[in-house]
Amino acid sequence: MILPTLRQLQFLVALGETGSFSRAAEACHVTQPTLSAGIKELEDLLGIKLAEREARGARLTHAGELAMQRASALLNDAHALVQTVQSAGALLTGPFHLGAIPTIAPFVLPQTVRALHATYPELKLYLHEDRTGRLIDQLRSRTLDAALIALPWDAPGIETLALYDDEFLFAAPPAHPLAKKNGLAPEDLKDEDLLLLEDGHCLRDHALSICRMRTGDGKDQVAATSLGTLVNMVAGGLGVSLLPKLAVDHGLFVGSDVAVREFVRPVIGRQIGMAWRAGSPREADARKIAEVVKAQLATAPH
């Protein structure tokens, strides 16, 4: 089967858009006889009349209109193919799908997006917020190109790059005895009602690890769906909690009746890192975005 050439399709689209052989030839930067010959070759190939000359120009037949619609779509795809291939060797161009967990996204992504937009205007960044397990699944299925998650997180087939050590801070109602204790240590929380995020949030697991608690200890029967809800629960006197310093530095508890204290020895609760699928063709892009994220974290409010 002999297929039409892109040039022939371009001639047909131009003729349909201009309604004139002469204007179509001008738009395609060819002579009118060349364009007329191209249309005739296309008609012979398809075995049907596509255009009719009129006193004041030309018009497409019904078959010509249908052919023009499909030709326009094919030409658009051809242009997209060229742009995709030409940009393949350039960092941070075209679409990039970046995921982030809810306890990181609000405190990292806004300034990161601004910095990337300013430096890489050809980058089309699509953001996805979800829990770690689902983000990892999306990396494996190639739905995401990279994701900001909390480390450590062991996931076969996924590579990670640590970017930032995030401390845990103690949060309690202002009148709570531990809110005024000197030399506060994680061991002081062993007999407290520790409020945590609900199951599925990696921050919960990290907090339990710091306090050497098990989920079956009965100290975390009430769970929050978000950090904001967790702060409100602490303010309501339901218990104490651990909050990531990154979130606190970005004003998480401002306006809430909550006392936040550092431990006498800094407690690194988690590392913020970038993850991507091993062998991904977007690894270089993921690492470059990770550099931007790291720079933004270094200038975060303290």
N, C-alpha and C positions, 0 to 999 in steps of 0.2 A: 504494500500500500504506500502510495506517494502522499506525503503530508504537505499542507501549506507551509510556506516559510513565514517567519515572523515579519519579514519585510512586506509580504503580500497582505498579511493581516493588518499591519500598520497602515498600508494604503487604504484598505477597506474602512477602517475606523476613521481615518482622516476624511475620506469622502463622505461618510455618513454624518460626521460632525460639521463639515463645512457646506455640504450640499453643492459642491462645485469641483469639477476636475482641476481647474486652474488653481483654486485656493488650496485644495488638498495637496497638489504637487508642491506648492510653495511651502506648506506646513511641513512636508516631508523632505524638503530641500532636494527635490528632483525635478526633472522637466515633466511637462504634462504628458508627452508621448510615453515616457518611462512609466508614469503612474497608470496611464490607460492600459499599457501593455501588461502591467502587473495585475490589474483588476481582471483583464481578459484571461490571463493565465489561471487565476484563481477560479474564475467561472468555469473554464474548461476542466479544471481539476475536480471541481465539485459537481459538474454536470448540470448547472442550473444558473439562470440569470440572476445576478445580484444587484445590478444598478441599471437605471434607464436614464438616458440623456433627455433633457427637456429644454425648452426655449431659453429658460433663465437658470440653467444649471443642471443638476442631476438629483435623482432621488433613489433611495434603496428600495428594492422590492421587499415583499414580506420575508422571503428567504434571506435577502441581504440584511434585513433588520435582525433576524435571528442570528445570522452569522456574525454580525457586528457585536452583538452582546457577548457572545462566547469569545470573540477575538479580543475584546477589551479585557475580559477576565484573564485570558492567557497572557496578554501583554503585561498586565499588572503583576502576574506571577513571575514573568521573566525579569521584570525590573527588580522585584523583591529578591529573586535568586542572585542577581548581580550584586545587589547591595549587601546581602548576607555573606556572600563569598568574599567580597572586597573588604568587609569589616572583620572577617574571621581572624585576621592576624593582628588586629588592633585591640588593645585592652579596653575594657569597659565601654563597649559600644553595643547598641541593640538592646534587646530585652534581657533582663536578669531577674530571676525570682529568688528573693531573699526571705527566709523565715526567721522568726525570733520567738522565744518563749515570753509569756505575759509578764514575768517578773524582771525582764530585761528591756523588752520593746519600748515602753513609754519613756524610759530614762536614757536610751541610747539612740534610737532610730531618728527622732526629729532632727537633731544636730548633724547626724551622719548623712541623712538625705540631703540636707542643705549643702554640706561640704561636697558631696559627690556631684550634685547638680551644678555647682559652681565650677568644679574642676573637669568634669566629664559630661558635657552637655549632650553628647550623643548616646548616653546611657539611659535606657528606659527601665527604671527600677520598679518592680512589683513586690509589695510587701505582704507577708502572710504571718499571722500570729496564731500560735497553737502550742500545745504541750510538747515536751521533748520527744516522747515516743512517736507521736504522729509526725513530727517534723522529720525524724530519722526515716520513717517509712516513705515520706514524700521525697527525701533525698535519694533513696534507693530506687524509687519508681520514676525518677527523673522529673518529677513535678516541680521540685525545687532545685536550684543550682547550689545554694549554700544556706546555712542557718546559724544564727547566734544562739548558743545554748550554754548551760552551766556545766562545768566540768568538775570532777571526773564523770565521764559517761562512756561506758564500754559498749561499742557497737561494731561488730564485725563488718568490714567493707566500708567503714566510714573513717576518714582521716580528720584530725582536729588540730587546731593551733590555739594555744592559750594566749590570751591578750591582757588579762587584768585580774588581779587578786582582790576579791570583794570580801570585806570583813562582815561579820555579824555583830550587831549591836543589840543590847538588852532593852526591851520596851516593857513598861509597866505603868499602872496608875501612879500619879505623883506621890501619893501617900503610902505606897507599898514600901516595906522595910528595905528591900533590895535596891530600891531607887536611890537610897541614901547611904548604902553600904560602901565603905572604902575597900579597895582591893577586890572588886567584883570578879568572880571566876565562873566558868561554865558549871562547875560542880555545885555552885550555890543553887542551881535550878532543879536539882534532883527531886526535891519534895514539892515543887510548884506545879500548878495546873498550867501546863505549857500549851498555848494555843498555836495551831499550825494551819497551813493550807490543806485543803482536802486531798485525798489520795490521787496520785497521778501527777502532782506537781513535784518536780525534783527538789525544789527548795525545802519541802517537807522532809525528804530523806536526808538532806544535808544537815538540817537543824537537829533531827533525831540523832544523827551521827555525832554531832558536836557534843550533845548532852548525854551521849551513851545510853539512849533510851531505845526501847523496842516499841513497835506500833501496838503491841498487845499489852502494854503496861497500864492501859486505862487512863492515861493522863491526857489523851488527845481525842476525847470522845466528841468534842465540838470542833468542827473544822470550818475554815473560811474558804470562800471561792476566789478571793483576790486579796492582794496586799491592803487595799483600801478597806475592805471589810475586816481584815485582821486587825488593823489599827482601831477601827470602831469597836471591835469586841474587847480589845485591851482597855480602851477608854471607858467602856461600860462596866469594867470591873470583873470580867469573866475569867481573867487569868493574865499571864505574862507571855511574852513571845520574843522571838529573835527576828530582827529585820535586817535586810542587806543594806550596808552603808551606802551603796550607790543610790538606792531608792530614797534613803533618808536625806542624803545630800541634795537630792532633787526636790525636796519639800514634801515627801510623802506624808509626814505627820503634822505639818503646819496647820494650825487651827484646831487641832485635836488636843484633848486634855490627856496627854500621854508624856511620860518622862522617858527619855532615851539616854542610855549610858553606854560608854565604851567599857570593855573588859580591861582589867589592869594589864593583861598581856593580850595584844591584838589576836582575835580569833578569825582566821581565814576560813570563812564558811564555804566558799566556792570560788572557782575561777570562771571568768567569762571567756568563752572561746568561740572560734569559727569552725564549723564542720562542713564537710563536703564529701561526696561519693568518691572513693578511691578510683583513680583513673579518669575522673571527669575532665572533659575538654575545657571546662570553665575553672579549673583549679587556679590558674594564674589570676583570673578575675577575682576569685574568692579571696586569694591572698592579698590582692591589692585593696579590696574593700576592707579586709581585716586591718590593714595598715591605717586606713582612714578611721575606722572604729577605734583603734588603739590610740590614735592621736586625739580623738574627741574625748575619750575616757581620761586621758592625761590632763585635759584642761577642764574636767568636770568641776562643778562647785564643791567646795569642802567647808 
